[in-house]
Amino acid sequence: MERCTIFQDGMDNDPADYNNLQDFAQSSFDHIVADAVTPERKFAGFKAAATGGRGAPFLECYATRLKSALSNSMGSAEAIAEAVASAAKEGGEAISAAIAAASPAASQTDYLTAIREIEEAIEAKTRTLTAIRTRLKSEHALRTEEGTAQ
């Protein structure tokens, strides 16, 4: 995937995002065609309707790009590592704020800070869980496609 528009829950969507979706798709298909049709290889269609070669180059090229995009999606190892780092940071801040709230001299601000930090830690851990589940689903989908699913 060369470019993408990422949507998240509760996000304000810019109308340009929807235009980008179709522009990015067009650009990707143009790139696929450029990869599959060269002066040495001239193919037409997704099946072996070749005018100088064999196979299904459009389909093979698209499948390769799709596998790459799936493995690099939100469930990538990098996305999981970033989510875990954020969860650890937020978790530490939540513990620190909760300790301050447990103090006999805790103020209303200490309680509110602890609540906010705990909520942020929960959100960060939820993002980590989502990243791991997404990677599991992506890898299962790739194994199923390749016939190696268990």
N, CA, C and O atoms as a GROMACS GRO file, in nm:
protein
  600
    1MET      N    1   0.086  -0.116   0.000
    1MET     CA    2   0.000   0.000   0.000
    1MET      C    3   0.090   0.122   0.000
    1MET      O    4   0.175   0.137   0.088
    2GLU      N    5   0.073   0.207  -0.097
    2GLU     CA    6   0.160   0.322  -0.109
    2GLU      C    7   0.116   0.437  -0.019
    2GLU      O    8   0.199   0.500   0.046
    3ARG      N    9  -0.014   0.465  -0.015
    3ARG     CA   10  -0.069   0.571   0.068
    3ARG      C   11  -0.203   0.524   0.122
    3ARG      O   12  -0.269   0.439   0.060
    4CYS      N   13  -0.244   0.578   0.235
    4CYS     CA   14  -0.372   0.537   0.290
    4CYS      C   15  -0.433   0.651   0.371
    4CYS      O   16  -0.364   0.743   0.414
    5THR      N   17  -0.561   0.641   0.390
    5THR     CA   18  -0.635   0.732   0.476
    5THR      C   19  -0.686   0.648   0.592
    5THR      O   20  -0.759   0.552   0.571
    6ILE      N   21  -0.647   0.684   0.713
    6ILE     CA   22  -0.684   0.606   0.830
    6ILE      C   23  -0.801   0.675   0.901
    6ILE      O   24  -0.794   0.794   0.931
    7PHE      N   25  -0.906   0.599   0.927
    7PHE     CA   26  -1.021   0.649   1.000
    7PHE      C   27  -1.023   0.584   1.136
    7PHE      O   28  -0.993   0.466   1.150
    8GLN      N   29  -1.059   0.662   1.238
    8GLN     CA   30  -1.069   0.609   1.373
    8GLN      C   31  -1.203   0.650   1.431
    8GLN      O   32  -1.264   0.747   1.387
    9ASP      N   33  -1.249   0.574   1.531
    9ASP     CA   34  -1.375   0.606   1.597
    9ASP      C   35  -1.369   0.747   1.655
    9ASP      O   36  -1.268   0.787   1.712
   10GLY      N   37  -1.478   0.821   1.640
   10GLY     CA   38  -1.491   0.952   1.699
   10GLY      C   39  -1.410   1.061   1.631
   10GLY      O   40  -1.400   1.172   1.682
   11MET      N   41  -1.353   1.031   1.518
   11MET     CA   42  -1.269   1.129   1.449
   11MET      C   43  -1.352   1.213   1.355
   11MET      O   44  -1.447   1.164   1.294
   12ASP      N   45  -1.318   1.341   1.342
   12ASP     CA   46  -1.384   1.427   1.244
   12ASP      C   47  -1.325   1.396   1.108
   12ASP      O   48  -1.203   1.400   1.090
   13ASN      N   49  -1.411   1.364   1.013
   13ASN     CA   50  -1.364   1.330   0.879
   13ASN      C   51  -1.366   1.453   0.790
   13ASN      O   52  -1.466   1.523   0.780
   14ASP      N   53  -1.254   1.475   0.726
   14ASP     CA   54  -1.242   1.583   0.630
   14ASP      C   55  -1.295   1.531   0.496
   14ASP      O   56  -1.262   1.419   0.458
   15PRO      N   57  -1.375   1.609   0.424
   15PRO     CA   58  -1.424   1.562   0.294
   15PRO      C   59  -1.310   1.522   0.200
   15PRO      O   60  -1.328   1.438   0.112
   16ALA      N   61  -1.194   1.583   0.217
   16ALA     CA   62  -1.080   1.546   0.132
   16ALA      C   63  -1.038   1.401   0.156
   16ALA      O   64  -0.981   1.338   0.066
   17ASP      N   65  -1.065   1.347   0.276
   17ASP     CA   66  -1.031   1.207   0.303
   17ASP      C   67  -1.100   1.113   0.206
   17ASP      O   68  -1.041   1.016   0.159
   18TYR      N   69  -1.225   1.143   0.175
   18TYR     CA   70  -1.301   1.057   0.084
   18TYR      C   71  -1.248   1.070  -0.059
   18TYR      O   72  -1.246   0.971  -0.133
   19ASN      N   73  -1.207   1.189  -0.098
   19ASN     CA   74  -1.145   1.205  -0.230
   19ASN      C   75  -1.013   1.129  -0.235
   19ASN      O   76  -0.979   1.068  -0.336
   20ASN      N   77  -0.937   1.135  -0.125
   20ASN     CA   78  -0.810   1.063  -0.120
   20ASN      C   79  -0.830   0.914  -0.137
   20ASN      O   80  -0.749   0.848  -0.202
   21LEU      N   81  -0.937   0.859  -0.080
   21LEU     CA   82  -0.962   0.715  -0.093
   21LEU      C   83  -0.964   0.674  -0.240
   21LEU      O   84  -0.898   0.578  -0.278
   22GLN      N   85  -1.040   0.747  -0.321
   22GLN     CA   86  -1.048   0.709  -0.462
   22GLN      C   87  -0.919   0.743  -0.536
   22GLN      O   88  -0.879   0.669  -0.626
   23ASP      N   89  -0.853   0.855  -0.500
   23ASP     CA   90  -0.727   0.889  -0.566
   23ASP      C   91  -0.619   0.786  -0.535
   23ASP      O   92  -0.542   0.747  -0.623
   24PHE      N   93  -0.613   0.743  -0.407
   24PHE     CA   94  -0.512   0.645  -0.368
   24PHE      C   95  -0.538   0.511  -0.437
   24PHE      O   96  -0.444   0.443  -0.480
   25ALA      N   97  -0.666   0.472  -0.447
   25ALA     CA   98  -0.699   0.346  -0.515
   25ALA      C   99  -0.659   0.353  -0.662
   25ALA      O  100  -0.600   0.258  -0.714
   26GLN      N  101  -0.690   0.463  -0.728
   26GLN     CA  102  -0.654   0.480  -0.868
   26GLN      C  103  -0.502   0.472  -0.886
   26GLN      O  104  -0.452   0.406  -0.976
   27SER      N  105  -0.431   0.540  -0.799
   27SER     CA  106  -0.285   0.540  -0.806
   27SER      C  107  -0.230   0.398  -0.787
   27SER      O  108  -0.136   0.358  -0.856
   28SER      N  109  -0.288   0.324  -0.693
   28SER     CA  110  -0.242   0.187  -0.669
   28SER      C  111  -0.266   0.097  -0.790
   28SER      O  112  -0.178   0.019  -0.828
   29PHE      N  113  -0.384   0.109  -0.851
   29PHE     CA  114  -0.412   0.027  -0.969
   29PHE      C  115  -0.323   0.067  -1.086
   29PHE      O  116  -0.279  -0.019  -1.162
   30ASP      N  117  -0.296   0.196  -1.101
   30ASP     CA  118  -0.204   0.240  -1.206
   30ASP      C  119  -0.066   0.180  -1.185
   30ASP      O  120   0.002   0.141  -1.280
   31HIS      N  121  -0.025   0.172  -1.059
   31HIS     CA  122   0.105   0.115  -1.026
   31HIS      C  123   0.107  -0.034  -1.057
   31HIS      O  124   0.206  -0.085  -1.109
   32ILE      N  125  -0.001  -0.104  -1.025
   32ILE     CA  126  -0.010  -0.248  -1.054
   32ILE      C  127   0.003  -0.271  -1.204
   32ILE      O  128   0.077  -0.359  -1.248
   33VAL      N  129  -0.069  -0.193  -1.280
   33VAL     CA  130  -0.064  -0.208  -1.426
   33VAL      C  131   0.078  -0.182  -1.475
   33VAL      O  132   0.129  -0.255  -1.560
   34ALA      N  133   0.142  -0.079  -1.423
   34ALA     CA  134   0.279  -0.048  -1.465
   34ALA      C  135   0.374  -0.161  -1.429
   34ALA      O  136   0.468  -0.189  -1.504
   35ASP      N  137   0.352  -0.227  -1.314
   35ASP     CA  138   0.436  -0.340  -1.275
   35ASP      C  139   0.414  -0.462  -1.365
   35ASP      O  140   0.508  -0.536  -1.393
   36ALA      N  141   0.292  -0.483  -1.408
   36ALA     CA  142   0.259  -0.605  -1.482
   36ALA      C  143   0.279  -0.592  -1.632
   36ALA      O  144   0.298  -0.692  -1.701
   37VAL      N  145   0.275  -0.472  -1.684
   37VAL     CA  146   0.290  -0.453  -1.828
   37VAL      C  147   0.419  -0.376  -1.854
   37VAL      O  148   0.429  -0.256  -1.826
   38THR      N  149   0.516  -0.446  -1.907
   38THR     CA  150   0.645  -0.386  -1.940
   38THR      C  151   0.674  -0.416  -2.087
   38THR      O  152   0.603  -0.496  -2.147
   39PRO      N  153   0.776  -0.355  -2.145
   39PRO     CA  154   0.809  -0.388  -2.285
   39PRO      C  155   0.839  -0.536  -2.306
   39PRO      O  156   0.815  -0.591  -2.413
   40GLU      N  157   0.892  -0.602  -2.200
   40GLU     CA  158   0.923  -0.745  -2.213
   40GLU      C  159   0.800  -0.833  -2.192
   40GLU      O  160   0.791  -0.941  -2.250
   41ARG      N  161   0.705  -0.787  -2.110
   41ARG     CA  162   0.587  -0.866  -2.079
   41ARG      C  163   0.464  -0.786  -2.119
   41ARG      O  164   0.445  -0.672  -2.075
   42LYS      N  165   0.383  -0.845  -2.202
   42LYS     CA  166   0.260  -0.778  -2.244
   42LYS      C  167   0.145  -0.874  -2.219
   42LYS      O  168   0.133  -0.976  -2.287
   43PHE      N  169   0.061  -0.841  -2.123
   43PHE     CA  170  -0.049  -0.927  -2.084
   43PHE      C  171  -0.179  -0.849  -2.091
   43PHE      O  172  -0.180  -0.726  -2.084
   44ALA      N  173  -0.287  -0.921  -2.105
   44ALA     CA  174  -0.420  -0.860  -2.103
   44ALA      C  175  -0.509  -0.943  -2.012
   44ALA      O  176  -0.522  -1.064  -2.032
   45GLY      N  177  -0.570  -0.882  -1.915
   45GLY     CA  178  -0.665  -0.951  -1.829
   45GLY      C  179  -0.600  -1.022  -1.712
   45GLY      O  180  -0.478  -1.027  -1.699
   46PHE      N  181  -0.686  -1.077  -1.625
   46PHE     CA  182  -0.636  -1.146  -1.506
   46PHE      C  183  -0.602  -1.291  -1.535
   46PHE      O  184  -0.532  -1.354  -1.456
   47LYS      N  185  -0.650  -1.345  -1.644
   47LYS     CA  186  -0.616  -1.483  -1.678
   47LYS      C  187  -0.503  -1.483  -1.778
   47LYS      O  188  -0.454  -1.377  -1.817
   48ALA      N  189  -0.462  -1.598  -1.819
   48ALA     CA  190  -0.347  -1.610  -1.909
   48ALA      C  191  -0.386  -1.575  -2.052
   48ALA      O  192  -0.374  -1.658  -2.143
   49ALA      N  193  -0.432  -1.453  -2.072
   49ALA     CA  194  -0.461  -1.404  -2.207
   49ALA      C  195  -0.339  -1.324  -2.250
   49ALA      O  196  -0.342  -1.202  -2.257
   50ALA      N  197  -0.233  -1.396  -2.279
   50ALA     CA  198  -0.104  -1.332  -2.300
   50ALA      C  199  -0.080  -1.299  -2.447
   50ALA      O  200  -0.128  -1.367  -2.538
   51THR      N  201  -0.005  -1.192  -2.466
   51THR     CA  202   0.038  -1.157  -2.601
   51THR      C  203   0.190  -1.160  -2.603
   51THR      O  204   0.254  -1.077  -2.669
   52GLY      N  205   0.247  -1.252  -2.534
   52GLY     CA  206   0.393  -1.262  -2.529
   52GLY      C  207   0.444  -1.314  -2.396
   52GLY      O  208   0.563  -1.299  -2.368
   53GLY      N  209   0.360  -1.373  -2.314
   53GLY     CA  210   0.405  -1.426  -2.185
   53GLY      C  211   0.304  -1.525  -2.131
   53GLY      O  212   0.205  -1.556  -2.196
   54ARG      N  213   0.330  -1.576  -2.009
   54ARG     CA  214   0.241  -1.673  -1.947
   54ARG      C  215   0.201  -1.628  -1.807
   54ARG      O  216   0.263  -1.539  -1.749
   55GLY      N  217   0.096  -1.690  -1.755
   55GLY     CA  218   0.055  -1.665  -1.618
   55GLY      C  219  -0.053  -1.560  -1.606
   55GLY      O  220  -0.115  -1.520  -1.704
   56ALA      N  221  -0.074  -1.516  -1.485
   56ALA     CA  222  -0.174  -1.413  -1.454
   56ALA      C  223  -0.105  -1.300  -1.379
   56ALA      O  224  -0.121  -1.286  -1.257
   57PRO      N  225  -0.027  -1.220  -1.451
   57PRO     CA  226   0.057  -1.121  -1.383
   57PRO      C  227  -0.019  -1.015  -1.305
   57PRO      O  228   0.026  -0.972  -1.199
   58PHE      N  229  -0.134  -0.971  -1.355
   58PHE     CA  230  -0.211  -0.871  -1.282
   58PHE      C  231  -0.255  -0.927  -1.148
   58PHE      O  232  -0.240  -0.862  -1.044
   59LEU      N  233  -0.309  -1.047  -1.152
   59LEU     CA  234  -0.356  -1.112  -1.029
   59LEU      C  235  -0.240  -1.140  -0.934
   59LEU      O  236  -0.251  -1.116  -0.814
   60GLU      N  237  -0.129  -1.190  -0.986
   60GLU     CA  238  -0.013  -1.220  -0.903
   60GLU      C  239   0.043  -1.093  -0.840
   60GLU      O  240   0.078  -1.092  -0.722
   61CYS      N  241   0.052  -0.987  -0.918
   61CYS     CA  242   0.103  -0.860  -0.866
   61CYS      C  243   0.010  -0.805  -0.758
   61CYS      O  244   0.055  -0.759  -0.654
   62TYR      N  245  -0.120  -0.811  -0.785
   62TYR     CA  246  -0.217  -0.761  -0.687
   62TYR      C  247  -0.212  -0.844  -0.559
   62TYR      O  248  -0.217  -0.789  -0.449
   63ALA      N  249  -0.204  -0.976  -0.572
   63ALA     CA  250  -0.200  -1.063  -0.455
   63ALA      C  251  -0.076  -1.035  -0.370
   63ALA      O  252  -0.083  -1.035  -0.247
   64THR      N  253   0.037  -1.012  -0.434
   64THR     CA  254   0.160  -0.981  -0.362
   64THR      C  255   0.147  -0.850  -0.286
   64THR      O  256   0.187  -0.841  -0.170
   65ARG      N  257   0.091  -0.749  -0.352
   65ARG     CA  258   0.072  -0.619  -0.287
   65ARG      C  259  -0.029  -0.629  -0.172
   65ARG      O  260  -0.011  -0.566  -0.068
   66LEU      N  261  -0.133  -0.708  -0.191
   66LEU     CA  262  -0.233  -0.724  -0.086
   66LEU      C  263  -0.174  -0.792   0.036
   66LEU      O  264  -0.200  -0.750   0.148
   67LYS      N  265  -0.096  -0.898   0.016
   67LYS     CA  266  -0.031  -0.966   0.128
   67LYS      C  267   0.060  -0.870   0.204
   67LYS      O  268   0.063  -0.871   0.327
   68SER      N  269   0.134  -0.789   0.130
   68SER     CA  270   0.222  -0.692   0.193
   68SER      C  271   0.143  -0.592   0.274
   68SER      O  272   0.180  -0.558   0.387
   69ALA      N  273   0.034  -0.543   0.217
   69ALA     CA  274  -0.049  -0.444   0.288
   69ALA      C  275  -0.110  -0.505   0.414
   69ALA      O  276  -0.116  -0.439   0.518
   70LEU      N  277  -0.155  -0.630   0.406
   70LEU     CA  278  -0.213  -0.695   0.523
   70LEU      C  279  -0.110  -0.713   0.633
   70LEU      O  280  -0.138  -0.687   0.750
   71SER      N  281   0.008  -0.757   0.596
   71SER     CA  282   0.109  -0.782   0.698
   71SER      C  283   0.161  -0.653   0.758
   71SER      O  284   0.214  -0.653   0.869
   72ASN      N  285   0.147  -0.541   0.686
   72ASN     CA  286   0.193  -0.412   0.737
   72ASN      C  287   0.080  -0.328   0.795
   72ASN      O  288   0.100  -0.211   0.828
   73SER      N  289  -0.038  -0.386   0.808
   73SER     CA  290  -0.151  -0.310   0.861
   73SER      C  291  -0.136  -0.290   1.011
   73SER      O  292  -0.029  -0.315   1.067
   74MET      N  293  -0.241  -0.245   1.076
   74MET     CA  294  -0.233  -0.211   1.218
   74MET      C  295  -0.179  -0.324   1.303
   74MET      O  296  -0.120  -0.298   1.408
   75GLY      N  297  -0.197  -0.447   1.262
   75GLY     CA  298  -0.151  -0.560   1.340
   75GLY      C  299  -0.006  -0.594   1.320
   75GLY      O  300   0.036  -0.704   1.355
   76SER      N  301   0.074  -0.503   1.267
   76SER     CA  302   0.215  -0.532   1.247
   76SER      C  303   0.287  -0.536   1.382
   76SER      O  304   0.237  -0.484   1.482
   77ALA      N  305   0.401  -0.597   1.382
   77ALA     CA  306   0.481  -0.605   1.505
   77ALA      C  307   0.517  -0.465   1.553
   77ALA      O  308   0.519  -0.439   1.673
   78GLU      N  309   0.545  -0.375   1.459
   78GLU     CA  310   0.577  -0.237   1.495
   78GLU      C  311   0.459  -0.169   1.564
   78GLU      O  312   0.478  -0.098   1.663
   79ALA      N  313   0.338  -0.190   1.512
   79ALA     CA  314   0.219  -0.129   1.573
   79ALA      C  315   0.196  -0.185   1.713
   79ALA      O  316   0.157  -0.111   1.804
   80ILE      N  317   0.220  -0.314   1.730
   80ILE     CA  318   0.204  -0.375   1.863
   80ILE      C  319   0.308  -0.316   1.958
   80ILE      O  320   0.275  -0.281   2.072
   81ALA      N  321   0.433  -0.304   1.913
   81ALA     CA  322   0.538  -0.249   1.999
   81ALA      C  323   0.507  -0.105   2.040
   81ALA      O  324   0.526  -0.068   2.156
   82GLU      N  325   0.458  -0.024   1.945
   82GLU     CA  326   0.422   0.114   1.978
   82GLU      C  327   0.306   0.118   2.078
   82GLU      O  328   0.307   0.200   2.171
   83ALA      N  329   0.208   0.030   2.060
   83ALA     CA  330   0.094   0.026   2.151
   83ALA      C  331   0.137  -0.019   2.290
   83ALA      O  332   0.089   0.035   2.390
   84VAL      N  333   0.227  -0.116   2.298
   84VAL     CA  334   0.275  -0.164   2.427
   84VAL      C  335   0.354  -0.054   2.498
   84VAL      O  336   0.340  -0.035   2.619
   85ALA      N  337   0.438   0.017   2.424
   85ALA     CA  338   0.516   0.126   2.484
   85ALA      C  339   0.422   0.232   2.542
   85ALA      O  340   0.444   0.282   2.652
   86SER      N  341   0.320   0.266   2.467
   86SER     CA  342   0.222   0.365   2.514
   86SER      C  343   0.148   0.312   2.637
   86SER      O  344   0.126   0.387   2.733
   87ALA      N  345   0.110   0.186   2.634
   87ALA     CA  346   0.038   0.126   2.748
   87ALA      C  347   0.126   0.125   2.873
   87ALA      O  348   0.078   0.149   2.984
   88ALA      N  349   0.255   0.096   2.856
   88ALA     CA  350   0.346   0.095   2.971
   88ALA      C  351   0.360   0.236   3.030
   88ALA      O  352   0.356   0.254   3.152
   89LYS      N  353   0.376   0.334   2.942
   89LYS     CA  354   0.388   0.473   2.988
   89LYS      C  355   0.261   0.516   3.062
   89LYS      O  356   0.268   0.569   3.173
   90GLU      N  357   0.147   0.493   2.999
   90GLU     CA  358   0.019   0.534   3.060
   90GLU      C  359  -0.008   0.456   3.189
   90GLU      O  360  -0.062   0.511   3.284
   91GLY      N  361   0.031   0.329   3.191
   91GLY     CA  362   0.013   0.248   3.311
   91GLY      C  363   0.094   0.301   3.428
   91GLY      O  364   0.047   0.308   3.541
   92GLY      N  365   0.220   0.339   3.398
   92GLY     CA  366   0.306   0.396   3.502
   92GLY      C  367   0.249   0.527   3.557
   92GLY      O  368   0.251   0.552   3.677
   93GLU      N  369   0.199   0.611   3.466
   93GLU     CA  370   0.139   0.737   3.509
   93GLU      C  371   0.014   0.713   3.592
   93GLU      O  372  -0.013   0.784   3.689
   94ALA      N  373  -0.063   0.610   3.554
   94ALA     CA  374  -0.185   0.578   3.631
   94ALA      C  375  -0.151   0.530   3.772
   94ALA      O  376  -0.216   0.569   3.869
   95ILE      N  377  -0.049   0.447   3.783
   95ILE     CA  378  -0.007   0.396   3.914
   95ILE      C  379   0.042   0.512   4.001
   95ILE      O  380   0.007   0.522   4.119
   96SER      N  381   0.123   0.599   3.942
   96SER     CA  382   0.174   0.714   4.016
   96SER      C  383   0.060   0.803   4.066
   96SER      O  384   0.060   0.846   4.181
   97ALA      N  385  -0.037   0.829   3.979
   97ALA     CA  386  -0.151   0.913   4.018
   97ALA      C  387  -0.238   0.844   4.123
   97ALA      O  388  -0.289   0.909   4.213
   98ALA      N  389  -0.254   0.712   4.112
   98ALA     CA  390  -0.334   0.639   4.210
   98ALA      C  391  -0.266   0.638   4.347
   98ALA      O  392  -0.334   0.646   4.449
   99ILE      N  393  -0.134   0.630   4.348
   99ILE     CA  394  -0.062   0.636   4.476
   99ILE      C  395  -0.083   0.774   4.540
   99ILE      O  396  -0.104   0.784   4.661
  100ALA      N  397  -0.076   0.879   4.457
  100ALA     CA  398  -0.100   1.014   4.509
  100ALA      C  399  -0.242   1.027   4.563
  100ALA      O  400  -0.264   1.092   4.665
  101ALA      N  401  -0.339   0.965   4.496
  101ALA     CA  402  -0.478   0.971   4.542
  101ALA      C  403  -0.500   0.891   4.669
  101ALA      O  404  -0.593   0.918   4.745
  102ALA      N  405  -0.415   0.793   4.694
  102ALA     CA  406  -0.427   0.711   4.815
  102ALA      C  407  -0.369   0.780   4.938
  102ALA      O  408  -0.389   0.734   5.051
  103SER      N  409  -0.298   0.887   4.916
  103SER     CA  410  -0.237   0.960   5.027
  103SER      C  411  -0.344   1.022   5.117
  103SER      O  412  -0.446   1.068   5.067
  104PRO      N  413  -0.321   1.023   5.249
  104PRO     CA  414  -0.418   1.085   5.339
  104PRO      C  415  -0.441   1.234   5.308
  104PRO      O  416  -0.545   1.289   5.342
  105ALA      N  417  -0.342   1.296   5.246
  105ALA     CA  418  -0.354   1.439   5.214
  105ALA      C  419  -0.401   1.464   5.072
  105ALA      O  420  -0.388   1.575   5.020
  106ALA      N  421  -0.457   1.360   5.007
  106ALA     CA  422  -0.499   1.374   4.866
  106ALA      C  423  -0.607   1.480   4.852
  106ALA      O  424  -0.696   1.494   4.937
  107SER      N  425  -0.597   1.553   4.743
  107SER     CA  426  -0.695   1.659   4.714
  107SER      C  427  -0.790   1.612   4.604
  107SER      O  428  -0.772   1.506   4.545
  108GLN      N  429  -0.889   1.693   4.578
  108GLN     CA  430  -0.983   1.663   4.469
  108GLN      C  431  -0.906   1.654   4.337
  108GLN      O  432  -0.937   1.568   4.253
  109THR      N  433  -0.807   1.741   4.318
  109THR     CA  434  -0.726   1.738   4.196
  109THR      C  435  -0.652   1.604   4.184
  109THR      O  436  -0.642   1.549   4.075
  110ASP      N  437  -0.601   1.552   4.296
  110ASP     CA  438  -0.533   1.422   4.294
  110ASP      C  439  -0.627   1.311   4.250
  110ASP      O  440  -0.590   1.224   4.172
  111TYR      N  441  -0.750   1.314   4.301
  111TYR     CA  442  -0.849   1.212   4.262
  111TYR      C  443  -0.882   1.222   4.114
  111TYR      O  444  -0.886   1.121   4.044
  112LEU      N  445  -0.906   1.343   4.067
  112LEU     CA  446  -0.941   1.363   3.926
  112LEU      C  447  -0.826   1.325   3.834
  112LEU      O  448  -0.847   1.269   3.726
  113THR      N  449  -0.704   1.357   3.876
  113THR     CA  450  -0.586   1.318   3.797
  113THR      C  451  -0.574   1.166   3.790
  113THR      O  452  -0.546   1.110   3.684
  114ALA      N  453  -0.596   1.100   3.903
  114ALA     CA  454  -0.589   0.953   3.905
  114ALA      C  455  -0.693   0.892   3.813
  114ALA      O  456  -0.665   0.798   3.739
  115ILE      N  457  -0.814   0.946   3.817
  115ILE     CA  458  -0.921   0.894   3.730
  115ILE      C  459  -0.882   0.912   3.584
  115ILE      O  460  -0.894   0.818   3.504
  116ARG      N  461  -0.835   1.031   3.549
  116ARG     CA  462  -0.796   1.059   3.409
  116ARG      C  463  -0.682   0.967   3.364
  116ARG      O  464  -0.687   0.911   3.255
  117GLU      N  465  -0.581   0.952   3.448
  117GLU     CA  466  -0.466   0.868   3.411
  117GLU      C  467  -0.505   0.721   3.399
  117GLU      O  468  -0.456   0.651   3.310
  118ILE      N  469  -0.592   0.674   3.485
  118ILE     CA  470  -0.639   0.535   3.476
  118ILE      C  471  -0.719   0.514   3.349
  118ILE      O  472  -0.705   0.411   3.283
  119GLU      N  473  -0.804   0.610   3.312
  119GLU     CA  474  -0.880   0.600   3.188
  119GLU      C  475  -0.787   0.598   3.067
  119GLU      O  476  -0.809   0.521   2.973
  120GLU      N  477  -0.683   0.682   3.069
  120GLU     CA  478  -0.586   0.682   2.959
  120GLU      C  479  -0.511   0.550   2.951
  120GLU      O  480  -0.482   0.502   2.841
  121ALA      N  481  -0.479   0.491   3.066
  121ALA     CA  482  -0.411   0.362   3.067
  121ALA      C  483  -0.501   0.252   3.009
  121ALA      O  484  -0.455   0.166   2.934
  122ILE      N  485  -0.628   0.257   3.045
  122ILE     CA  486  -0.724   0.158   2.990
  122ILE      C  487  -0.733   0.172   2.839
  122ILE      O  488  -0.732   0.072   2.768
  123GLU      N  489  -0.742   0.296   2.789
  123GLU     CA  490  -0.748   0.319   2.644
  123GLU      C  491  -0.622   0.266   2.575
  123GLU      O  492  -0.631   0.203   2.469
  124ALA      N  493  -0.505   0.293   2.634
  124ALA     CA  494  -0.380   0.246   2.574
  124ALA      C  495  -0.373   0.094   2.572
  124ALA      O  496  -0.325   0.035   2.475
  125LYS      N  497  -0.419   0.030   2.678
  125LYS     CA  498  -0.418  -0.116   2.681
  125LYS      C  499  -0.521  -0.174   2.585
  125LYS      O  500  -0.501  -0.282   2.529
  126THR      N  501  -0.631  -0.104   2.565
  126THR     CA  502  -0.731  -0.148   2.466
  126THR      C  503  -0.673  -0.140   2.325
  126THR      O  504  -0.696  -0.229   2.243
  127ARG      N  505  -0.596  -0.034   2.296
  127ARG     CA  506  -0.531  -0.022   2.165
  127ARG      C  507  -0.431  -0.135   2.145
  127ARG      O  508  -0.418  -0.188   2.035
  128THR      N  509  -0.360  -0.172   2.251
  128THR     CA  510  -0.265  -0.283   2.242
  128THR      C  511  -0.339  -0.413   2.211
  128THR      O  512  -0.296  -0.490   2.125
  129LEU      N  513  -0.447  -0.436   2.280
  129LEU     CA  514  -0.528  -0.556   2.256
  129LEU      C  515  -0.579  -0.559   2.112
  129LEU      O  516  -0.576  -0.663   2.047
  130THR      N  517  -0.625  -0.445   2.063
  130THR     CA  518  -0.674  -0.436   1.925
  130THR      C  519  -0.563  -0.466   1.825
  130THR      O  520  -0.584  -0.538   1.728
  131ALA      N  521  -0.444  -0.412   1.849
  131ALA     CA  522  -0.331  -0.437   1.759
  131ALA      C  523  -0.294  -0.586   1.755
  131ALA      O  524  -0.266  -0.641   1.649
  132ILE      N  525  -0.294  -0.650   1.871
  132ILE     CA  526  -0.261  -0.793   1.877
  132ILE      C  527  -0.369  -0.876   1.808
  132ILE      O  528  -0.338  -0.967   1.731
  133ARG      N  529  -0.496  -0.844   1.834
  133ARG     CA  530  -0.605  -0.918   1.768
  133ARG      C  531  -0.601  -0.899   1.618
  133ARG      O  532  -0.626  -0.994   1.543
  134THR      N  533  -0.571  -0.778   1.572
  134THR     CA  534  -0.564  -0.751   1.428
  134THR      C  535  -0.452  -0.830   1.364
  134THR      O  536  -0.468  -0.886   1.256
  135ARG      N  537  -0.337  -0.836   1.432
  135ARG     CA  538  -0.226  -0.914   1.376
  135ARG      C  539  -0.262  -1.062   1.370
  135ARG      O  540  -0.232  -1.129   1.271
  136LEU      N  541  -0.325  -1.112   1.474
  136LEU     CA  542  -0.366  -1.252   1.475
  136LEU      C  543  -0.459  -1.281   1.358
  136LEU      O  544  -0.443  -1.381   1.288
  137LYS      N  545  -0.558  -1.193   1.336
  137LYS     CA  546  -0.653  -1.212   1.225
  137LYS      C  547  -0.581  -1.203   1.091
  137LYS      O  548  -0.608  -1.283   1.002
  138SER      N  549  -0.489  -1.106   1.076
  138SER     CA  550  -0.416  -1.089   0.949
  138SER      C  551  -0.332  -1.212   0.919
  138SER      O  552  -0.331  -1.262   0.806
  139GLU      N  553  -0.260  -1.261   1.020
  139GLU     CA  554  -0.176  -1.378   0.998
  139GLU      C  555  -0.261  -1.501   0.969
  139GLU      O  556  -0.224  -1.584   0.885
  140HIS      N  557  -0.376  -1.514   1.036
  140HIS     CA  558  -0.464  -1.626   1.009
  140HIS      C  559  -0.517  -1.618   0.865
  140HIS      O  560  -0.524  -1.719   0.795
  141ALA      N  561  -0.554  -1.497   0.822
  141ALA     CA  562  -0.604  -1.479   0.685
  141ALA      C  563  -0.497  -1.514   0.582
  141ALA      O  564  -0.527  -1.577   0.480
  142LEU      N  565  -0.372  -1.474   0.607
  142LEU     CA  566  -0.264  -1.506   0.515
  142LEU      C  567  -0.238  -1.657   0.512
  142LEU      O  568  -0.218  -1.715   0.405
  143ARG      N  569  -0.238  -1.721   0.631
  143ARG     CA  570  -0.217  -1.867   0.635
  143ARG      C  571  -0.330  -1.940   0.566
  143ARG      O  572  -0.308  -2.039   0.497
  144THR      N  573  -0.453  -1.891   0.583
  144THR     CA  574  -0.568  -1.954   0.518
  144THR      C  575  -0.554  -1.943   0.367
  144THR      O  576  -0.577  -2.039   0.294
  145GLU      N  577  -0.515  -1.825   0.320
  145GLU     CA  578  -0.498  -1.803   0.177
  145GLU      C  579  -0.389  -1.892   0.120
  145GLU      O  580  -0.399  -1.943   0.009
  146GLU      N  581  -0.284  -1.910   0.200
  146GLU     CA  582  -0.171  -1.993   0.154
  146GLU      C  583  -0.195  -2.142   0.179
  146GLU      O  584  -0.117  -2.226   0.135
  147GLY      N  585  -0.303  -2.174   0.250
  147GLY     CA  586  -0.336  -2.316   0.277
  147GLY      C  587  -0.258  -2.374   0.391
  147GLY      O  588  -0.245  -2.496   0.401
  148THR      N  589  -0.204  -2.288   0.480
  148THR     CA  590  -0.125  -2.338   0.592
  148THR      C  591  -0.191  -2.308   0.726
  148THR      O  592  -0.126  -2.319   0.829
  149ALA      N  593  -0.319  -2.271   0.726
  149ALA     CA  594  -0.389  -2.237   0.851
  149ALA      C  595  -0.407  -2.359   0.938
  149ALA      O  596  -0.421  -2.471   0.889
  150GLN      N  597  -0.406  -2.335   1.070
  150GLN     CA  598  -0.423  -2.446   1.164
  150GLN      C  599  -0.547  -2.425   1.244
  150GLN      O  600  -0.580  -2.507   1.329
   0.00000   0.00000   0.00000
